[in-house]
Amino acid sequence: MTDKSDAVIVGWAHSPFGKLEAADIEALIAEVGSSALDHAGVSPVDVDFVTVGVLNNGFSKQGFEAGLVSVAVPGLEHAPAMRTENACATGSAALYAALDFIEAGRGKIALVIGAEKMTATPSAEVGDILLSAAYQKEEGDADPGFAGIFGQIAASYFQQNGDRSAELAMIAAKNHENGVHNPYAHMRKDFGFEFCNTVSEKNPVVAGPLRRTDCSLVSDGAAALVVTDRATAEGLQRAIAFRARSHRNDVFPLSRRDPTAFAGARAAWDASKEAASVSLGDLDFVETHDCFTVAEMIEYEAMGLTPPGEGWRAVREGWTRKDGKLPVNPSGGLKSKGHPIGATGVSMHVLASMQLMGEAGGMQIPEASTGAVFNMGGAAVANYCSILERVK
């Protein structure tokens, strides 16, 4: 679907990402739920709907995560709540479900929470759990886990377009440099290009041509958004509007499509740009889904920044740096920030909203007025693209 949305973001909250002391999903929900409502200036008793984005699938024995809202957030004991899951786009799926609820006229205020507790699970099990987002009949034995899937994608891309390991290292270095200024980031360290581009004991090859610095982090974390209709937002302090939002899928098995084309991502971007009547030149920044550096590079092509096969040019020529013509991942992206699966899509929209309010601190892009978020599930299977602007 593609909308010119009448629902707006009016508040948010964000936990640190990393290996957190929070015991479980319930504690993470508690950390951000009430804080987001306070930030929006909304009372829990006025919340008409709650969506909770959690992948889980083995990270915890506790299912039915929507039920946790009733104990984690005081005042929401009787608010209708449901859980969404759409692989690594789980957070955006939760947000879009809440926006649909508001725009259908079923209520005026919705709370969106995305969360994941990953670090309490042994590493080998994490890999198996994440492979649930791959087509198991053909891709279920990828080693090691989802990095193996993207290692294959990177190898295919290199076969078609030459070895682009250096450009992947440039993406990693860019995002780690940006992440130093993100107070929520799991890894706030500027590693530099040489470290990211050199295979070493501290930066070994993980899968195919991908090194450790090409892979996002296993993290705990949570983020939350409050969305309302525009009439309700008139009485509140801020409003971030969706000029457009789109969700497009692609064929699940990689064997049945060009794995380097990200055709579903391109379709989502094209739909949102058309609905919003914008070009990339109208955007001040993009937060995109860099689960692996090769994903960010191919996403440059999907968004139309370069022709197919030339995404490497965008980072090599500095276009996507904070001072470039289209800053990409000024937050540090998943690469620096971390990737607690259910929280990621919500987090990306929170950080974009902070940019548009001029409240992003050291991450701030000067005078940012229009930005985009691209969040994907699986290997570019579920693709969500939001184009955002401040209206209050």
VEXDREN-2710 file (C-alpha; in Angstrom, 1 decimal):
% VEXDREN-2710
k/r/px/py/pz
1/MET/0.0/0.0/0.0
2/THR/1.0/3.6/-0.5
3/ASP/-0.5/6.5/1.4
4/LYS/-0.3/10.2/1.7
5/SER/-0.7/9.6/5.4
6/ASP/-3.0/11.6/7.7
7/ALA/-1.4/10.1/10.8
8/VAL/1.6/11.8/12.4
9/ILE/4.3/11.1/14.9
10/VAL/4.0/13.2/18.1
11/GLY/6.4/11.6/20.5
12/TRP/9.0/9.0/21.1
13/ALA/11.5/7.2/23.3
14/HIS/14.7/5.2/22.7
15/SER/16.7/3.0/25.0
16/PRO/20.5/2.5/24.6
17/PHE/21.3/-0.4/22.3
18/GLY/23.9/-3.0/23.3
19/LYS/24.3/-5.7/25.8
20/LEU/21.9/-4.3/28.4
21/GLU/21.1/-5.2/31.9
22/ALA/17.3/-5.3/31.1
23/ALA/16.3/-8.8/32.0
24/ASP/13.8/-9.4/29.3
25/ILE/11.4/-8.0/26.7
26/GLU/9.0/-6.9/29.5
27/ALA/11.8/-4.7/31.0
28/LEU/12.6/-3.2/27.6
29/ILE/8.9/-2.4/26.9
30/ALA/8.7/-0.8/30.3
31/GLU/11.8/1.4/29.6
32/VAL/10.3/3.1/26.6
33/GLY/6.5/2.8/26.8
34/SER/5.7/5.4/29.5
35/SER/8.6/7.6/28.4
36/ALA/7.2/7.9/24.8
37/LEU/3.7/8.8/26.2
38/ASP/5.3/11.4/28.4
39/HIS/7.3/12.9/25.5
40/ALA/4.1/13.1/23.5
41/GLY/2.1/14.7/26.3
42/VAL/-0.5/11.9/26.1
43/SER/-2.1/10.1/29.0
44/PRO/-2.1/6.2/28.9
45/VAL/-5.9/6.3/29.4
46/ASP/-6.3/8.0/26.1
47/VAL/-4.4/5.4/24.1
48/ASP/-6.7/3.6/21.7
49/PHE/-4.4/0.9/20.4
50/VAL/-0.9/-0.5/21.0
51/THR/1.3/-2.4/18.6
52/VAL/4.4/-4.3/19.8
53/GLY/7.0/-5.4/17.3
54/VAL/9.1/-8.4/18.5
55/LEU/10.8/-11.1/16.4
56/ASN/11.5/-13.5/19.2
57/ASN/11.2/-16.9/17.5
58/GLY/13.4/-18.4/20.1
59/PHE/15.1/-15.5/21.9
60/SER/12.7/-16.0/24.7
61/LYS/10.1/-18.6/25.9
62/GLN/7.8/-15.7/26.5
63/GLY/5.4/-15.4/23.6
64/PHE/2.3/-13.2/23.4
65/GLU/4.4/-10.1/23.8
66/ALA/1.5/-7.8/23.3
67/GLY/0.2/-9.0/26.7
68/LEU/3.3/-7.7/28.4
69/VAL/2.1/-4.1/27.8
70/SER/-0.5/-4.6/30.5
71/VAL/2.2/-5.1/33.1
72/ALA/5.0/-3.0/31.7
73/VAL/3.2/0.3/31.1
74/PRO/1.0/1.5/33.9
75/GLY/-2.4/2.7/32.6
76/LEU/-2.5/0.5/29.6
77/GLU/-4.0/-2.5/31.3
78/HIS/-7.1/-2.5/29.1
79/ALA/-5.8/-0.9/25.9
80/PRO/-6.1/-3.2/22.9
81/ALA/-2.7/-4.5/21.9
82/MET/-1.3/-6.8/19.3
83/ARG/2.1/-8.1/18.3
84/THR/3.5/-7.8/14.8
85/GLU/6.4/-9.7/13.2
86/ASN/7.9/-9.2/9.7
87/ALA/11.6/-10.3/10.1
88/CYS/14.0/-7.4/10.4
89/ALA/11.2/-5.0/9.3
90/THR/9.1/-6.0/12.4
91/GLY/9.3/-2.4/13.8
92/SER/8.1/-0.8/10.7
93/ALA/5.3/-3.3/10.4
94/ALA/4.2/-2.4/13.9
95/LEU/4.3/1.3/13.0
96/TYR/2.4/0.9/9.8
97/ALA/-0.3/-1.2/11.6
98/ALA/-0.7/1.7/14.0
99/LEU/-0.9/4.3/11.2
100/ASP/-3.5/2.1/9.5
101/PHE/-5.6/2.0/12.7
102/ILE/-5.5/5.8/13.0
103/GLU/-6.2/6.5/9.4
104/ALA/-9.1/4.0/9.4
105/GLY/-10.8/6.2/12.0
106/ARG/-10.8/3.5/14.6
107/GLY/-9.1/5.7/17.2
108/LYS/-7.1/8.8/17.7
109/ILE/-3.9/7.8/19.6
110/ALA/-1.7/4.7/19.2
111/LEU/1.5/3.6/20.8
112/VAL/4.1/1.7/18.9
113/ILE/6.8/-0.3/20.7
114/GLY/9.7/-2.3/19.1
115/ALA/12.0/-4.4/21.2
116/GLU/14.3/-7.3/21.2
117/LYS/16.5/-9.1/23.8
118/MET/19.2/-10.9/21.8
119/THR/22.4/-11.0/23.9
120/ALA/21.2/-13.5/26.5
121/THR/21.1/-16.1/23.7
122/PRO/24.3/-18.1/22.7
123/SER/25.8/-16.9/19.5
124/ALA/25.2/-20.1/17.6
125/GLU/21.5/-20.0/18.5
126/VAL/21.3/-16.4/17.4
127/GLY/22.4/-17.4/14.0
128/ASP/19.8/-20.2/13.8
129/ILE/17.0/-17.9/15.0
130/LEU/17.9/-15.2/12.5
131/LEU/17.9/-17.7/9.7
132/SER/14.1/-18.1/10.2
133/ALA/14.0/-14.9/8.0
134/ALA/15.5/-16.9/5.1
135/TYR/13.7/-19.4/2.9
136/GLN/14.4/-22.5/4.9
137/LYS/13.9/-25.0/2.1
138/GLU/16.9/-23.6/0.2
139/GLU/18.7/-21.2/2.5
140/GLY/18.4/-22.8/5.9
141/ASP/21.9/-24.2/6.0
142/ALA/23.7/-20.9/5.3
143/ASP/26.8/-20.6/7.4
144/PRO/27.2/-18.6/9.7
145/GLY/23.6/-17.7/9.8
146/PHE/22.3/-14.7/8.0
147/ALA/25.8/-13.4/7.3
148/GLY/26.1/-16.4/5.0
149/ILE/23.1/-15.2/3.0
150/PHE/24.6/-11.7/2.6
151/GLY/28.0/-13.1/2.0
152/GLN/26.6/-14.9/-1.0
153/ILE/24.9/-11.7/-2.2
154/ALA/28.2/-9.8/-1.8
155/ALA/30.0/-12.5/-3.8
156/SER/27.5/-12.3/-6.6
157/TYR/27.7/-8.5/-6.6
158/PHE/31.5/-8.6/-6.9
159/GLN/31.3/-11.2/-9.7
160/GLN/29.1/-8.8/-11.6
161/ASN/30.7/-5.5/-10.7
162/GLY/34.3/-6.2/-9.5
163/ASP/35.7/-6.5/-6.0
164/ARG/34.2/-3.7/-4.0
165/SER/35.6/-4.7/-0.6
166/ALA/37.2/-1.3/-0.2
167/GLU/33.9/0.5/-0.8
168/LEU/32.2/-1.8/1.8
169/ALA/34.9/-0.8/4.2
170/MET/34.2/2.9/3.4
171/ILE/30.5/2.3/4.3
172/ALA/31.5/0.7/7.6
173/ALA/34.0/3.4/8.4
174/LYS/31.5/6.1/7.6
175/ASN/28.8/4.6/9.8
176/HIS/31.1/4.0/12.7
177/GLU/32.3/7.6/12.4
178/ASN/28.7/8.8/12.5
179/GLY/27.8/6.5/15.4
180/VAL/30.3/8.2/17.7
181/HIS/27.8/11.0/18.0
182/ASN/24.7/8.7/18.6
183/PRO/24.1/8.4/22.4
184/TYR/22.0/5.3/21.8
185/ALA/24.6/3.4/19.7
186/HIS/25.9/0.0/20.7
187/MET/29.4/0.7/19.2
188/ARG/30.5/4.4/19.6
189/LYS/34.0/4.0/18.1
190/ASP/35.5/5.4/15.0
191/PHE/37.4/2.4/13.5
192/GLY/38.7/4.2/10.4
193/PHE/38.9/2.9/6.9
194/GLU/42.2/1.0/7.2
195/PHE/41.0/-1.1/10.1
196/CYS/37.7/-1.9/8.3
197/ASN/39.4/-2.7/5.0
198/THR/42.1/-5.0/6.6
199/VAL/41.5/-8.6/7.5
200/SER/43.0/-9.2/10.9
201/GLU/42.5/-11.2/14.1
202/LYS/40.1/-8.4/15.3
203/ASN/38.4/-8.1/11.9
204/PRO/38.2/-11.6/10.5
205/VAL/36.4/-12.8/7.4
206/VAL/32.9/-13.9/8.5
207/ALA/31.2/-15.1/5.3
208/GLY/32.2/-14.7/1.6
209/PRO/33.9/-11.4/1.2
210/LEU/32.3/-9.9/4.3
211/ARG/34.5/-9.1/7.3
212/ARG/33.3/-8.5/10.9
213/THR/33.2/-4.8/10.3
214/ASP/30.7/-5.4/7.4
215/CYS/28.2/-7.0/9.7
216/SER/25.7/-5.3/12.1
217/LEU/25.8/-6.1/15.8
218/VAL/23.7/-8.4/17.9
219/SER/22.1/-6.1/20.4
220/ASP/19.4/-5.6/23.0
221/GLY/17.2/-2.5/22.8
222/ALA/13.8/-0.9/22.5
223/ALA/12.2/2.2/20.9
224/ALA/8.7/3.6/20.9
225/LEU/6.6/6.1/18.9
226/VAL/3.3/7.8/19.6
227/VAL/1.1/8.4/16.6
228/THR/-2.2/10.4/16.4
229/ASP/-4.5/11.9/13.8
230/ARG/-3.8/15.4/12.8
231/ALA/-6.6/16.9/14.7
232/THR/-5.3/15.5/18.0
233/ALA/-1.8/16.6/17.1
234/GLU/-3.0/20.2/17.0
235/GLY/-3.1/20.2/20.7
236/LEU/0.4/18.6/21.2
237/GLN/3.9/20.0/21.0
238/ARG/5.2/18.4/17.7
239/ALA/4.1/16.5/14.6
240/ILE/6.2/14.6/12.1
241/ALA/4.1/13.7/9.0
242/PHE/4.4/11.0/6.4
243/ARG/4.5/12.6/3.0
244/ALA/4.3/9.0/1.8
245/ARG/4.8/5.5/3.0
246/SER/5.0/2.2/1.1
247/HIS/5.4/-1.5/1.7
248/ARG/6.4/-3.8/-1.1
249/ASN/7.5/-7.4/-1.0
250/ASP/9.7/-9.5/-3.2
251/VAL/9.8/-13.2/-3.9
252/PHE/11.1/-15.0/-0.8
253/PRO/13.7/-17.5/-2.3
254/LEU/16.8/-15.8/-3.6
255/SER/17.0/-18.5/-6.3
256/ARG/13.9/-17.1/-8.0
257/ARG/15.2/-13.5/-8.4
258/ASP/18.4/-11.5/-8.9
259/PRO/19.6/-11.3/-5.3
260/THR/21.6/-8.2/-6.1
261/ALA/18.8/-6.3/-7.7
262/PHE/16.7/-5.5/-4.5
263/ALA/13.7/-5.1/-6.8
264/GLY/11.3/-5.0/-3.9
265/ALA/13.3/-2.2/-2.3
266/ARG/13.3/-0.3/-5.5
267/ALA/9.6/-0.7/-5.8
268/ALA/9.0/0.6/-2.3
269/TRP/11.3/3.6/-3.0
270/ASP/9.6/4.4/-6.3
271/ALA/6.1/4.2/-4.8
272/SER/7.0/6.5/-2.0
273/LYS/8.9/9.1/-4.1
274/GLU/5.9/9.2/-6.6
275/ALA/3.3/9.5/-3.8
276/ALA/5.3/12.2/-2.1
277/SER/6.1/14.0/-5.3
278/VAL/9.8/14.1/-4.4
279/SER/13.1/13.2/-5.9
280/LEU/16.2/12.1/-3.9
281/GLY/17.5/15.7/-4.4
282/ASP/14.6/16.9/-2.2
283/LEU/15.7/14.7/0.7
284/ASP/18.1/16.0/3.4
285/PHE/19.1/12.6/4.7
286/VAL/18.2/8.9/4.6
287/GLU/18.3/6.3/7.4
288/THR/18.7/3.0/5.6
289/HIS/18.9/-0.7/6.6
290/ASP/22.6/-1.6/6.7
291/CYS/22.3/-5.0/8.3
292/PHE/25.4/-5.6/6.2
293/THR/27.5/-3.1/4.3
294/VAL/26.7/-4.7/1.0
295/ALA/23.0/-4.1/1.8
296/GLU/23.6/-0.3/2.1
297/MET/25.6/-0.3/-1.1
298/ILE/22.8/-2.0/-3.1
299/GLU/20.2/0.2/-1.5
300/TYR/22.0/3.2/-3.0
301/GLU/21.0/1.7/-6.3
302/ALA/17.5/0.8/-5.2
303/MET/16.8/4.3/-4.1
304/GLY/18.0/5.7/-7.4
305/LEU/21.2/7.4/-6.2
306/THR/23.2/5.5/-8.8
307/PRO/22.5/3.1/-11.7
308/PRO/22.5/-0.6/-11.0
309/GLY/25.9/-2.0/-10.4
310/GLU/27.4/1.4/-9.4
311/GLY/26.3/1.8/-5.8
312/TRP/30.0/1.7/-4.8
313/ARG/30.5/5.1/-6.5
314/ALA/28.2/6.8/-4.0
315/VAL/30.4/6.1/-1.0
316/ARG/33.7/6.3/-2.9
317/GLU/32.8/9.9/-4.1
318/GLY/31.6/10.9/-0.7
319/TRP/27.9/11.5/-1.6
320/THR/26.6/9.6/1.4
321/ARG/28.8/11.2/4.1
322/LYS/27.2/13.7/6.5
323/ASP/28.6/16.5/4.4
324/GLY/27.7/14.9/1.1
325/LYS/24.8/15.5/-1.3
326/LEU/22.7/12.8/0.4
327/PRO/23.8/11.9/3.9
328/VAL/23.0/8.2/4.6
329/ASN/22.8/6.9/8.1
330/PRO/23.9/10.0/10.0
331/SER/22.9/7.9/13.1
332/GLY/25.6/5.4/12.4
333/GLY/23.0/3.0/11.0
334/LEU/22.6/-0.6/12.2
335/LYS/26.3/-1.1/11.7
336/SER/27.2/1.2/14.6
337/LYS/23.9/1.5/16.4
338/GLY/23.1/-2.2/16.6
339/HIS/20.3/-4.3/15.3
340/PRO/17.8/-5.5/18.0
341/ILE/15.4/-6.9/15.4
342/GLY/12.0/-5.8/16.6
343/ALA/13.3/-2.4/17.7
344/THR/15.1/-1.4/14.5
345/GLY/12.3/0.0/12.3
346/VAL/10.9/2.0/15.2
347/SER/14.4/3.3/16.1
348/MET/15.0/4.4/12.5
349/HIS/11.8/6.5/12.6
350/VAL/12.6/7.9/16.0
351/LEU/16.1/9.0/14.8
352/ALA/14.6/10.5/11.6
353/SER/12.1/12.4/13.7
354/MET/14.8/13.8/15.9
355/GLN/16.6/15.0/12.8
356/LEU/13.5/16.8/11.5
357/MET/12.9/18.4/14.9
358/GLY/16.5/19.7/15.0
359/GLU/17.1/17.6/18.1
360/ALA/19.7/15.1/16.8
361/GLY/22.7/16.6/18.6
362/GLY/26.0/15.6/17.0
363/MET/24.1/13.5/14.5
364/GLN/22.2/16.6/13.2
365/ILE/22.1/17.4/9.5
366/PRO/21.8/21.2/9.3
367/GLU/18.3/22.5/8.5
368/ALA/16.9/19.0/7.8
369/SER/13.3/19.3/6.7
370/THR/12.6/16.2/4.7
371/GLY/14.0/12.7/5.2
372/ALA/13.4/9.1/4.4
373/VAL/13.6/5.8/6.2
374/PHE/14.1/2.4/4.5
375/ASN/13.7/-0.7/6.6
376/MET/13.7/-4.2/5.2
377/GLY/12.9/-7.7/6.4
378/GLY/15.0/-10.7/5.2
379/ALA/17.1/-10.3/2.1
380/ALA/15.1/-7.4/0.8
381/VAL/11.9/-9.4/1.0
382/ALA/9.7/-7.1/3.1
383/ASN/10.5/-3.5/2.1
384/TYR/9.2/-0.4/3.9
385/CYS/9.9/3.2/2.8
386/SER/8.7/6.3/4.6
387/ILE/9.2/9.9/3.5
388/LEU/8.9/12.2/6.5
389/GLU/8.6/15.9/7.1
390/ARG/8.0/18.2/10.1
391/VAL/4.6/19.9/10.1
392/LYS/4.7/21.2/13.7
END
